[in-house]
Amino acid sequence: MLRALLAALALCFSAGAGADDPAQATAQPAPQPAAKAAPAKPAAKAAAKKKATVVRPAWIELTPEHRQVLAPLQEDWENFERERRLKWVGIAKRYPKMNAEEQARVQRRMQAWAKLTPEQRRQARESYKNLAKDKDRHGNLREQWAEYQALPPEERQSLVPPAADQKRR
């Protein structure tokens, strides 16, 4: 009985060693299940690579304070690129130093942004970039607005076109 057990054990070892032997591997055709396992490896590597390229910071990695400030963006957070996430984290970091009016404005704008479709967001970014490119015009508009705001109400009223004045009434 001991001999039979030793013989069975020897067969198991030789079968296992033969599978690792390159000479025997080329002599014997690969079993069908091994062929099916080969395509799974690239898929597993792709999944591992995708996992490794997780955009940081993930929502769960934010501080509780930042998650509270950025709550309107939670549903879309996983779709944001790294630079967008960092921009929003920067806003969340500045948030406690803002006065109540500024905080309310940030919350309103964040909620409005969260409601936009991806296409509307893209268009808004393009419009902003176009304004930023034309800094001379942008600066001139600010100066003109400041001058207008400095005028007394009577002079401001005189600058309103008559047609616009009638539409208000």
Protein Blocks (a to p, Z undefined) as FASTA:
>chain_A
ZZmmmmmmmmmmmmmmmmmpmklmmmpccdfklmmmmmmmmmmmmmmmmmmmpccddfkl
pcfklmmmmmmmmmmmmmpcfklmmmmmmmmmmmmmpcfklmmmmmmmmmmmmmpcfklm
mmmmmmmmmmmmmmmlmmmmmmmmmmmmmpcfklmmmmpcfklmmmmZZ
